[in-house]
Amino acid sequence: MKPIRVAIQGIRGSNHHQVADDFFGGEVELVECMSFHTLTDTLLEGRADKAVMAIENSIAGSIIPNYALVCENHLHIIGEHYLNIHHHLMALPGQKVSEIREVHSHPMALLQCREFLKRHPHIRMVEDADTAETARRIHQKHLKGIAAIAPQMAAGLYSLEILASDIQTIQNNATRFIIVKPTNKELPHDQIDKASLRFVTDHKRGSLATVLNVMSDCNLNLTKIQSLPVIETPWKYSFFVDVTFEEYAQFEKAKSLISILTEDFQLLGAYKNARL
């Protein structure tokens, strides 16, 4: 049997790679993409079967453009995975932190490790496109005096030594990833207890409150709500909502009512809640 082709943002050794391994059990063929737009195109063009996409972080919040990518390209969310984020300072073996002149990483990783870097003012911060790609480049070009901030997996793949572990300022740092594909995956109803919806409400007082009351009356638990502007209509907003439930019938009832009460209703995905 051919392995599942899974598109990831970044390269081997990235957090997206770790999620692909965790979710699919390691039996995957990775398709590396250097942007989320490329990841989406890869999926739609059939060069990957499924894709892993970061959607929100417990510190930085929602990754707004990815909500738009899912909606505009009619992708289906078939699962989710939460990953605790650990940042490690790594470099070619045999060096000390005092010998490092520059640290290269994604801007968000640098920001999340700012307190550690403040304690080492001799190290200049350099923004880069991807954490794992920086680690690979240090290995390939044998760059001494240069360190990367990257996941532990990258150190093993690219033969780097971890000089300092868990250097993120806030230790409880997690990212939620969604698993998407171009066509829906129908799970047995008894395995589905979470759903993602998108809709537009009327510009009338109480429109959103009415929808939220329907969710409450149907025993749905609202776990996420995110608004995005409707580009074609200034000052009109669409809402992206995540809900959890115990009985699929409760969700079906709510879905039917919400689709009547709103415009442009979309079921983005119905899947298994990864955070019980």
C-alpha positions in Angstrom: 0.0 0.0 0.0 1.3 3.4 -1.0 1.9 5.8 1.9 -0.4 8.8 2.3 1.0 11.9 0.8 0.8 14.7 3.4 1.5 18.3 2.6 3.2 20.3 5.4 4.2 23.9 5.7 7.9 23.9 6.1 10.4 21.0 5.8 11.3 17.8 7.6 12.0 18.6 11.2 9.3 21.3 11.5 6.4 21.3 13.9 4.1 20.5 10.9 6.3 17.4 10.3 5.9 16.4 14.0 2.1 16.7 13.7 2.0 14.6 10.5 3.9 11.9 12.3 1.7 12.1 15.4 -1.6 12.1 13.6 -0.8 9.6 10.8 1.6 7.4 12.8 4.7 8.1 10.8 3.6 6.1 7.7 3.5 9.2 5.4 5.2 10.6 2.4 5.8 14.3 3.2 5.3 17.0 0.6 7.2 20.1 1.8 5.7 23.5 1.1 7.3 26.8 2.0 4.0 28.7 2.4 0.4 27.9 3.3 -0.7 29.1 -0.2 1.6 26.6 -1.8 0.3 23.9 0.6 -3.2 24.6 -0.5 -2.3 24.6 -4.2 -0.5 21.3 -3.7 -3.6 19.7 -2.2 -6.0 21.1 -4.8 -3.8 20.0 -7.7 -3.6 16.4 -6.3 0.1 16.4 -5.5 -0.9 15.5 -1.9 -3.8 13.6 -0.4 -4.1 15.5 2.9 -2.5 18.5 4.5 -1.5 19.7 8.0 -2.2 23.4 8.6 -1.6 25.4 11.8 -4.8 27.4 12.6 -4.2 29.0 16.1 -1.7 29.3 18.9 -2.3 29.7 22.6 -0.1 32.8 22.7 -0.3 34.4 19.3 -4.0 33.6 18.7 -5.6 32.8 15.4 -3.7 32.5 12.1 -6.3 34.6 10.2 -5.2 34.0 6.6 -5.5 30.2 7.1 -9.2 30.5 7.9 -9.7 32.3 4.6 -7.7 29.6 2.7 -9.9 26.9 4.1 -13.1 28.7 3.3 -12.2 30.1 -0.2 -10.8 26.8 -1.4 -13.7 24.7 0.1 -11.3 22.5 2.0 -12.7 20.0 4.5 -11.4 19.7 8.1 -11.2 16.0 8.8 -9.3 16.1 12.1 -7.2 18.2 14.5 -4.1 17.9 16.6 -2.7 20.0 19.5 1.1 20.2 19.8 3.0 21.6 22.7 5.6 23.9 21.2 9.2 23.6 22.5 11.9 25.9 21.2 15.6 24.7 21.4 18.8 26.6 20.6 20.9 24.3 18.4 24.2 24.6 16.4 27.0 22.5 15.0 28.4 20.2 17.7 31.3 21.4 19.9 30.3 25.0 20.4 29.2 26.9 23.4 26.4 29.6 23.7 29.2 32.2 24.3 30.6 31.3 20.8 27.3 31.9 19.0 27.2 35.2 17.1 23.8 35.0 15.4 20.6 33.1 15.9 18.3 32.5 12.9 14.7 31.4 13.1 11.1 32.3 12.2 10.0 35.7 13.7 7.4 34.1 15.9 10.0 31.7 17.4 12.4 34.6 18.1 9.6 36.6 19.7 8.6 33.6 21.9 12.2 33.2 23.1 12.9 36.9 23.7 13.6 36.7 27.4 16.3 34.0 26.9 17.9 36.0 24.1 17.9 39.1 26.3 20.2 37.3 28.7 22.6 36.7 25.8 22.9 40.2 24.2 26.0 39.2 22.2 23.7 37.0 19.9 22.2 38.9 17.0 18.6 37.9 16.0 18.0 37.2 12.3 14.5 36.5 11.0 14.1 33.5 8.7 11.3 31.8 6.8 11.2 28.5 8.7 12.7 27.0 11.9 13.7 23.6 10.5 15.0 25.1 7.2 17.4 27.2 9.2 18.7 24.1 11.0 19.2 22.3 7.7 21.1 25.2 6.2 23.5 25.3 9.2 24.1 21.6 8.7 24.5 21.8 4.9 26.8 24.8 4.9 28.6 23.9 8.1 28.0 27.4 9.6 29.9 27.9 12.8 28.9 30.7 15.1 25.3 30.5 13.8 22.5 28.9 15.8 18.9 28.0 15.0 15.8 28.0 17.2 13.9 24.9 16.1 12.1 21.8 17.3 14.1 18.9 18.8 13.3 16.8 15.7 15.4 19.2 13.6 18.5 18.6 15.7 18.3 14.9 15.2 17.7 15.1 11.4 20.4 17.7 10.8 23.1 16.5 13.2 23.0 19.6 15.4 23.7 19.9 19.1 21.1 21.4 21.4 22.9 24.1 23.4 19.8 25.2 25.5 16.5 23.4 25.8 13.0 24.8 26.2 14.0 28.4 25.9 10.5 29.7 25.2 9.5 32.5 27.6 6.0 31.0 28.3 6.3 27.3 28.9 2.6 26.5 28.3 2.6 27.2 24.6 0.5 25.1 22.3 -0.6 25.2 18.7 -3.8 23.7 17.2 -3.4 22.1 13.8 -6.1 21.0 11.5 -6.0 18.2 9.0 -7.6 19.1 5.7 -8.4 17.5 2.3 -10.3 18.6 -0.8 -13.2 16.2 -0.2 -15.1 15.4 3.0 -14.4 12.4 5.1 -17.5 10.9 6.6 -16.9 9.4 10.0 -19.5 7.3 11.9 -21.7 9.7 13.8 -20.7 8.2 17.1 -17.1 9.2 16.5 -17.9 12.9 15.7 -18.1 15.3 18.6 -16.7 18.5 17.1 -17.5 20.7 14.1 -16.3 23.8 12.4 -18.8 26.2 10.8 -18.7 29.4 8.8 -21.6 31.8 8.3 -22.6 35.4 7.7 -25.3 37.1 9.8 -27.7 39.9 8.8 -26.8 43.5 9.7 -29.5 43.5 12.3 -29.5 43.8 16.1 -29.4 40.5 17.8 -28.6 38.4 14.7 -25.5 36.8 16.1 -27.1 36.4 19.5 -29.9 34.4 17.9 -27.4 32.0 16.4 -25.6 31.6 19.7 -28.9 30.9 21.5 -29.7 28.1 19.0 -26.3 26.6 19.9 -27.0 26.8 23.6 -30.6 25.4 23.2 -29.2 22.4 21.3 -26.5 21.8 24.0 -23.5 22.8 21.8 -20.4 24.1 23.5 -18.9 27.1 21.7 -15.1 26.6 21.9 -14.0 29.2 19.3 -15.5 32.2 17.4 -13.5 34.2 14.9 -14.8 37.0 12.7 -13.3 37.9 9.2 -14.4 40.7 6.9 -16.5 39.8 3.8 -14.2 41.3 1.2 -16.9 42.1 -1.3 -19.1 43.8 1.2 -17.4 46.5 3.4 -18.3 46.3 7.1 -19.9 42.9 6.8 -18.4 40.0 8.6 -18.4 36.2 8.4 -18.0 34.1 11.6 -15.9 31.0 11.9 -17.2 28.9 14.8 -16.0 25.7 16.5 -18.5 23.7 18.6 -18.4 20.5 20.6 -21.3 18.2 21.5 -22.1 14.9 23.1 -24.9 13.8 20.7 -24.6 14.1 16.9 -28.4 14.6 16.7 -28.0 17.7 18.7 -25.5 19.1 16.2 -27.7 18.1 13.2 -30.6 20.0 14.7 -28.5 23.1 15.4 -26.9 22.9 11.9 -30.3 22.9 10.2 -31.5 25.9 12.2 -28.3 27.9 11.8 -28.3 27.3 8.0 -31.8 28.9 7.9 -30.9 31.9 10.2 -27.7 32.8 8.4 -26.2 33.5 4.9 -23.5 31.6 3.1 -23.6 28.8 5.7 -20.7 26.3 5.3 -19.9 23.2 7.3 -16.1 23.2 7.2 -15.7 19.9 8.9 -17.2 17.4 11.4 -14.5 15.4 13.2 -13.2 14.0 16.5 -12.3 16.4 19.2 -8.6 16.1 20.0 -8.8 17.9 23.3 -11.2 16.2 25.7 
